[in-house]
Amino acid sequence: MERLSFIFCLLLLLNPAITTAEENENILKMQELSIKVMPEFTYHPNDVNKEHPPLLIGYQGSMLNQSEQPQRGQIELPLPMGDKNFRIGYVADYSSDLSNVYEIEYTIDQEKGTISWITSEEIQPNDVYKFVVEFYTDTIKVENEKKSVEFQYKSFTDVGLFNVSFIQPLQAKNIELNPVPEKKKTHADEEGVYSYNFQGLKAGEEKSFELSYERAETKTTIELMEKQEQQPVEKVDSKKGSSILSIAAVSGAGLLFAGAFTLFLKRNRKKN
């Protein structure tokens, strides 16, 4: 089984001097990190060869400015650029009141295996900075209709709240996850979303997950959603409709992910 792994790190380079990693840790604290693993969700807009099912991974971070001064600088983090057919999909951050989403101009350092960008706005004292990064790989292992994904995350910094969710592709069956996620029924639970939640993650701590399923359908979830949207509402199966709505977990939780997911759909429809 192919392994997908990456190390998450943060680096705020403040002017006029470059601070140390320890000083940066005291400036920005990672309050929450949410990762979504989405097999066969959609292809990258620039993909021409669509023979291999794509894997889309999105994660959203929330960082608190613990200093007494407004901060604006460079965020840098490594990505698994060595994974098969790795490509960036979307990078953005949010205004402090979450009313605006800024698609970011980023820089890729292939030698270091990192992506970096400058924060769109100053981060005020005790304010939270939120960002989202999406990327694609071809690391889904395929054996006829049997598909499997192995995901590993190693944290570079302490994280207050950490969660990983696997989004089941439409028309997948015989879903198996290792470890088995806890079954907790809350108002946020949705059909087809399997979540792991952790209260705190220490720097250097590692989490590993495996997903396997069977799927004969070759169309992606987005393609099936668009096809269903063209049908009269009364002809759409209610259970399938519930699964479609569950995909809205793509970029985070609550108001934040709703805006990002809407932009995501609009962007992919225009480009495809």
VEXDREN-2710 file (C-alpha; in Angstrom, 1 decimal):
% VEXDREN-2710
k/r/px/py/pz
1/MET/0.0/0.0/0.0
2/GLU/1.4/3.3/-1.0
3/ARG/2.1/5.8/1.8
4/LEU/1.1/9.4/1.8
5/SER/2.9/11.4/4.4
6/PHE/3.9/15.0/5.1
7/ILE/5.2/17.1/8.0
8/PHE/3.4/20.2/8.8
9/CYS/5.4/23.2/9.9
10/LEU/5.0/26.9/10.4
11/LEU/7.5/29.7/10.1
12/LEU/6.6/33.4/10.5
13/LEU/9.4/35.6/9.1
14/LEU/9.0/38.9/10.7
15/ASN/10.6/42.2/9.6
16/PRO/13.0/43.6/10.1
17/ALA/14.7/40.5/11.6
18/ILE/14.1/36.8/11.0
19/THR/13.0/35.1/14.2
20/THR/14.0/31.7/15.4
21/ALA/11.6/28.7/15.4
22/GLU/11.2/29.0/19.2
23/GLU/10.3/32.7/19.0
24/ASN/7.8/31.9/16.2
25/GLU/6.2/29.3/18.4
26/ASN/5.6/32.0/21.0
27/ILE/4.2/34.4/18.4
28/LEU/1.8/32.1/16.6
29/LYS/0.0/29.2/18.2
30/MET/-1.7/26.5/16.1
31/GLN/-5.1/26.4/17.7
32/GLU/-6.7/24.0/15.2
33/LEU/-5.8/21.9/12.2
34/SER/-8.5/20.1/10.1
35/ILE/-7.5/17.7/7.4
36/LYS/-9.8/16.3/4.8
37/VAL/-8.8/13.2/2.7
38/MET/-11.0/13.0/-0.4
39/PRO/-10.4/10.0/-2.7
40/GLU/-12.0/10.3/-6.2
41/PHE/-13.5/13.6/-5.3
42/THR/-12.4/15.6/-8.4
43/TYR/-9.5/15.9/-10.8
44/HIS/-7.2/18.8/-10.8
45/PRO/-8.5/21.4/-13.3
46/ASN/-5.3/21.0/-15.4
47/ASP/-5.4/17.2/-15.5
48/VAL/-5.5/15.8/-19.0
49/ASN/-4.8/12.1/-18.3
50/LYS/-7.7/10.9/-16.2
51/GLU/-6.8/7.2/-16.1
52/HIS/-5.8/7.1/-12.4
53/PRO/-8.3/8.0/-9.7
54/PRO/-7.2/11.3/-8.0
55/LEU/-6.7/11.9/-4.3
56/LEU/-7.6/15.4/-3.1
57/ILE/-6.3/16.5/0.4
58/GLY/-7.4/19.7/2.0
59/TYR/-6.4/21.1/5.3
60/GLN/-7.3/24.3/7.1
61/GLY/-5.4/25.8/10.0
62/SER/-6.2/28.4/12.6
63/MET/-3.3/30.2/14.3
64/LEU/-3.5/32.6/17.2
65/ASN/-1.3/35.7/17.4
66/GLN/0.0/35.5/21.0
67/SER/2.2/38.6/20.8
68/GLU/1.3/42.2/21.7
69/GLN/2.0/43.5/18.2
70/PRO/0.2/43.0/14.8
71/GLN/2.1/40.5/12.7
72/ARG/2.4/40.0/9.0
73/GLY/5.0/37.7/7.4
74/GLN/5.7/34.5/5.6
75/ILE/4.1/31.2/6.3
76/GLU/6.1/28.2/5.1
77/LEU/5.2/24.5/5.3
78/PRO/6.4/21.3/3.6
79/LEU/4.2/19.2/1.3
80/PRO/4.6/15.7/0.0
81/MET/6.0/16.9/-3.4
82/GLY/7.7/13.5/-4.0
83/ASP/4.3/11.7/-4.1
84/LYS/3.2/10.5/-7.5
85/ASN/1.8/13.3/-9.7
86/PHE/1.7/15.9/-6.8
87/ARG/0.1/19.2/-7.8
88/ILE/-1.2/22.2/-5.9
89/GLY/-4.9/22.9/-6.2
90/TYR/-5.8/25.9/-4.1
91/VAL/-4.2/28.1/-1.4
92/ALA/-6.0/30.9/0.4
93/ASP/-6.4/32.7/3.7
94/TYR/-9.2/34.7/5.3
95/SER/-9.9/38.1/6.6
96/SER/-10.1/38.4/10.4
97/ASP/-13.9/38.6/10.3
98/LEU/-14.1/35.7/7.8
99/SER/-16.0/37.9/5.3
100/ASN/-13.3/37.7/2.6
101/VAL/-11.3/34.8/1.2
102/TYR/-8.0/35.7/-0.5
103/GLU/-6.5/33.3/-3.0
104/ILE/-2.8/33.5/-2.4
105/GLU/0.2/33.9/-4.7
106/TYR/2.5/31.2/-3.3
107/THR/6.1/30.1/-3.9
108/ILE/7.2/26.5/-4.3
109/ASP/10.7/25.4/-3.3
110/GLN/11.2/22.0/-4.9
111/GLU/14.6/21.5/-3.2
112/LYS/13.2/22.0/0.3
113/GLY/9.8/20.6/-0.6
114/THR/7.9/23.5/0.8
115/ILE/5.2/26.0/-0.1
116/SER/5.3/29.6/1.3
117/TRP/3.2/32.7/1.1
118/ILE/2.8/36.1/2.7
119/THR/-0.2/36.6/5.0
120/SER/-2.9/38.8/3.2
121/GLU/-3.6/40.9/6.2
122/GLU/-1.9/41.8/9.5
123/ILE/-2.7/39.4/12.3
124/GLN/-3.8/41.5/15.2
125/PRO/-2.9/40.7/18.9
126/ASN/-5.1/37.8/20.1
127/ASP/-6.6/37.5/16.7
128/VAL/-6.8/34.2/14.7
129/TYR/-5.3/33.7/11.2
130/LYS/-7.0/31.1/9.1
131/PHE/-5.8/29.4/5.9
132/VAL/-6.7/26.6/3.6
133/VAL/-4.4/24.5/1.3
134/GLU/-5.5/21.8/-1.2
135/PHE/-3.3/19.5/-3.2
136/TYR/-3.7/16.4/-5.3
137/THR/-1.7/13.2/-5.8
138/ASP/-2.2/9.9/-7.6
139/THR/-1.4/7.7/-4.5
140/ILE/-4.6/5.7/-4.4
141/LYS/-3.8/2.1/-4.8
142/VAL/-6.0/0.3/-7.3
143/GLU/-6.7/-3.4/-7.6
144/ASN/-9.7/-3.8/-10.0
145/GLU/-12.6/-2.3/-8.0
146/LYS/-10.7/-2.4/-4.7
147/LYS/-9.2/1.0/-3.8
148/SER/-7.0/1.9/-0.8
149/VAL/-5.4/5.0/0.7
150/GLU/-2.8/5.2/3.5
151/PHE/-2.4/8.6/5.1
152/GLN/0.2/9.6/7.7
153/TYR/0.6/12.9/9.4
154/LYS/3.6/14.0/11.6
155/SER/3.2/17.3/13.3
156/PHE/6.0/19.9/13.3
157/THR/4.3/22.0/16.0
158/ASP/1.9/21.7/18.9
159/VAL/-1.7/21.7/17.8
160/GLY/-4.6/22.5/20.1
161/LEU/-7.4/20.7/18.2
162/PHE/-6.6/18.2/15.5
163/ASN/-9.0/16.3/13.3
164/VAL/-8.8/14.1/10.2
165/SER/-11.8/13.2/8.1
166/PHE/-12.1/10.8/5.2
167/ILE/-14.8/11.7/2.7
168/GLN/-16.3/8.7/1.0
169/PRO/-16.7/9.0/-2.8
170/LEU/-20.2/8.6/-4.1
171/GLN/-21.2/5.0/-5.0
172/ALA/-18.4/3.5/-2.9
173/LYS/-19.2/0.5/-0.8
174/ASN/-17.6/-1.9/1.7
175/ILE/-15.8/1.0/3.5
176/GLU/-13.1/0.0/6.0
177/LEU/-11.0/2.2/8.1
178/ASN/-8.1/1.5/10.4
179/PRO/-8.2/2.5/13.2
180/VAL/-12.0/2.3/13.4
181/PRO/-13.3/5.8/14.1
182/GLU/-15.4/6.3/17.2
183/LYS/-19.1/6.5/16.5
184/LYS/-20.4/9.8/18.0
185/LYS/-23.7/11.1/16.9
186/THR/-23.8/14.9/16.8
187/HIS/-25.6/17.6/14.8
188/ALA/-22.5/17.8/12.6
189/ASP/-22.4/14.1/11.7
190/GLU/-23.0/13.4/8.0
191/GLU/-23.4/10.2/5.9
192/GLY/-20.1/9.3/4.2
193/VAL/-17.8/11.3/6.4
194/TYR/-15.5/9.4/8.8
195/SER/-13.8/11.6/11.4
196/TYR/-11.0/11.3/14.0
197/ASN/-10.8/14.1/16.6
198/PHE/-7.9/14.7/19.0
199/GLN/-7.6/17.1/21.9
200/GLY/-4.1/18.3/21.4
201/LEU/-1.2/17.1/19.3
202/LYS/2.4/17.5/20.3
203/ALA/5.3/18.4/17.9
204/GLY/6.8/15.2/16.5
205/GLU/3.6/13.2/17.3
206/GLU/2.5/11.0/14.4
207/LYS/-0.9/9.7/13.3
208/SER/-1.6/7.0/10.7
209/PHE/-4.8/6.0/9.0
210/GLU/-5.9/3.5/6.3
211/LEU/-9.0/3.6/4.1
212/SER/-10.2/0.9/1.8
213/TYR/-13.3/0.6/-0.3
214/GLU/-14.8/-0.9/-3.4
215/ARG/-16.0/1.3/-6.3
216/ALA/-16.8/0.4/-9.9
217/GLU/-17.8/3.9/-10.9
218/THR/-15.1/5.8/-12.8
219/LYS/-16.7/9.3/-12.6
220/THR/-15.6/11.5/-9.7
221/THR/-17.9/12.6/-6.9
222/ILE/-18.1/16.1/-8.4
223/GLU/-19.0/14.7/-11.8
224/LEU/-21.8/12.6/-10.3
225/MET/-23.0/15.6/-8.3
226/GLU/-23.2/17.8/-11.4
227/LYS/-25.1/15.0/-13.2
228/GLN/-27.6/14.8/-10.3
229/GLU/-28.0/18.6/-10.3
230/GLN/-29.3/18.4/-13.8
231/GLN/-32.1/16.0/-12.8
232/PRO/-35.5/17.1/-11.3
233/VAL/-35.3/17.2/-7.5
234/GLU/-38.0/14.6/-7.1
235/LYS/-35.9/12.1/-9.0
236/VAL/-32.8/12.4/-6.8
237/ASP/-32.6/9.6/-4.2
238/SER/-32.8/11.1/-0.7
239/LYS/-29.9/9.0/0.6
240/LYS/-27.7/10.1/-2.2
241/GLY/-28.7/13.7/-1.5
242/SER/-27.6/13.3/2.0
243/SER/-24.2/12.0/0.9
244/ILE/-23.8/14.9/-1.5
245/LEU/-24.5/17.4/1.3
246/SER/-21.9/15.7/3.5
247/ILE/-19.2/16.6/1.0
248/ALA/-19.5/20.2/2.3
249/ALA/-17.0/19.2/5.0
250/VAL/-14.2/19.7/2.5
251/SER/-12.6/22.8/3.9
252/GLY/-13.3/22.9/7.6
253/ALA/-16.4/23.4/9.8
254/GLY/-19.4/25.8/10.1
255/LEU/-19.4/29.1/8.3
256/LEU/-15.7/28.9/7.3
257/PHE/-15.9/25.7/5.3
258/ALA/-19.2/26.6/3.7
259/GLY/-17.7/29.7/2.0
260/ALA/-14.6/27.8/0.9
261/PHE/-16.5/24.9/-0.4
262/THR/-18.8/27.1/-2.5
263/LEU/-15.8/28.8/-4.0
264/PHE/-14.3/25.4/-4.7
265/LEU/-17.3/24.1/-6.6
266/LYS/-17.6/27.3/-8.6
267/ARG/-13.9/27.3/-9.5
268/ASN/-13.9/23.6/-10.6
269/ARG/-17.1/24.0/-12.7
270/LYS/-15.7/27.1/-14.5
271/LYS/-12.3/25.4/-15.2
272/ASN/-13.8/22.1/-16.3
END
